[in-house]
Amino acid sequence: MKSNHIETKVLHAGIEPDPSTGAIMTPIFQTSTYVQEAPGKHKGYEYARTQNPTRDVLQKNLAELEGMKYGLCFSTGMGAVDTCIKLLNPGDEVVATNDLYGGSYRIFTTVFARMGIKFTFVDMSDLAAVQSAINSNTKIVWVETPTNPLLRIIDIEAISSLAHKVNAMCVVDNTFASPYLQNPVNQGADIVMHSATKYINGHSDVVMGVLCTSSDEIHEKLAFLQNTCGATPGPQDCFLVLRGIKTLHVRMQRHCENGREVANYLKNHSAVEDVYWPGFESHPNHAVAKKQMLDFGGMISFTLKNDSLDDAMKFLSSTKLFSLAESLGGVESLIGHPASMTHGAIPREERIKNGLKDSLIRLSVGIEHIDDLLADLEEAFISIG
Ligand SMILES: *Cc1c(COP(=O)(O)O)cnc(C)c1O
């Protein structure tokens, strides 16, 4: 039975009991090669970089979660980004959002720029700026929404239609929203990318990347690159991500509920200057968020009224339930300081220009009891006086 409900898809899409044993859980095919009956005569599996049955199931499941035809998994999110940009040739151009994941910014500007691909970074809430950055050499328009760490929302539909005017692909990094909150294919995205390390796996125990597409032509090129460049995940990790996905909808609901409570608490706190969370009606992109997202997620950033780096540092080492760590999207709450952690690769001048103040603190609100989370934050505020 095919369902359109994500609550059913997470458990059943692409997943069948194992035909040889009836095992309800997809087995971990921990093998590097497959025995052939005669040269070239095999069961569809030759070598594990190219195909693995555990990975196949995960790839099918992810494709259905995104409402797309194909899914491909990579050993990390950056492996997925790397493979995606390898679709391009020297002289090709990429227009990307300026409020970008630090690792994506780094691979664009230090690796691919060196190989003759040009990157332009623009504020994608300004459609006129996007329009003027796009030209006939533009092959990819790279969207990340909600953005990191300022939680701006980019209108995927508007950007993908600008990209399609010059036959460029619209790629959406959907890591922050997860397939539960938005399916960018509905707004015209050609490729959806994920760091499955975050919400998709959700248990802070795997790193993995994903690319989904509905285009036969793009899929064929990406699958060629996946096998050729070799950033493929192991079967144990595929199993863990499949297991994590089974509760994606339940986790996301609680992330969103807790996120709403924490955002409102911060908004009313006297030591807080700005709170960045797309659920506020006063958020500049609230209307777009309402249009393309199911809810507003568990990612929140805020700044301190005095914008003191020292106070921010003290706050970061004072919370107990919010663990100080890079990453996001796991069941446990995390706290981070973008300027010195995730966005350390971006020069300060560039960072401040993009609105990332020194005291900016980012929260990945987990699924603990809300009262405990608020009490933890309150104690940290007390510690900075
Ligand atoms: C973490 C992350 C990545 C990179 O993924 P890894 O799994 O860490 O390699 C890319 N984009 C976003 C938005 C991320 O949060």
The ligand as an ORCA input file, in Angstrom:
! r2SCAN-3c Opt
* xyz 0 1
  C      26.029     19.657      8.933
  C      25.595     20.323      7.695
  C      26.191     20.046      6.455
  C      27.373     19.082      6.323
  O      27.026     17.786      6.686
  P      28.046     16.739      7.405
  O      27.184     15.552      7.606
  O      28.523     17.373      8.660
  O      29.166     16.505      6.451
  C      25.699     20.697      5.336
  N      24.690     21.590      5.421
  C      24.103     21.889      6.598
  C      22.997     22.872      6.632
  C      24.539     21.281      7.760
  O      23.964     21.603      8.937
*
